[in-house]
Amino acid sequence: MSAGVVDLTLWQLALALLLVAAVAIVSIRQVLGLERDLLLGSIRTIVQLYGVGLILAAVFAAARWYWVVLILVVMTGVATHAAVSRLPKPIPGAYRIAAVSLFVSTGVTLAYVIGVVVQVGPWYEPQYIIPIAGMILGSSMTSAALAGDRLQGELRVRAAEVETRLALGFSGREAVQPLVRSALRAAMIPVVNGMMTVGLVQLPGMMTGQILAGSSPLLAIRYQIVVVFMQAAATALASLFFVRLIAGRYLTPAHQLRRYLL
């Protein structure tokens, strides 16, 4: 006999806060100094999620394509800022590069998943496109940030190697290719490792949510497989575009390394 979704009252949510209180106790006892951040993080979690929930409820009820597009634009903007803010050192044009990388990687992956794999009709069905876009953007944002961080670190350490390659007649693209390869690998390893252990170490969020909502475990597994594959594609595309475009900012048209950006 299957049961419906268990409704959570405000009192039950308050009981869940005791879990955060346990973390705060550990922080106090071990003098970690995380109490303020835990309090702020808990407040932001509640406010942000309730705010998003109210907005999504209105968008789901309206079911208009322009509201969906607006939500996607805002999500992309937030992801762009998050990806750029994680770079150790600012880069001229980084916001534009991140926006283009996330827009292209998310757009291509989302269009394929919605139009070809899931075949949602209409395409702007909020119930599908917003959660799927959020998962794709989250993966793209993280991979772009990881790739950018690794590229900057490699450039600082191996600047002399790059300049030697340039002096030997390599083009700018060829001179930084080993560093780009290292950055891409660093960005994609977490996703590949996740694919190796998915379902064995943990049950992913979307699969768990569908099971809790009463869906068949096999149906939830099918959707989770799609999610894993789309996140892998989004990670590869976002990190590739971001690293390639960022690497170009460190090179002059005359194939010289802009050391002052390091």
Order of alpha helices (4+ residues) and beta strands (2+ residues): alpha-alpha-alpha-alpha-alpha-alpha-alpha-alpha-alpha
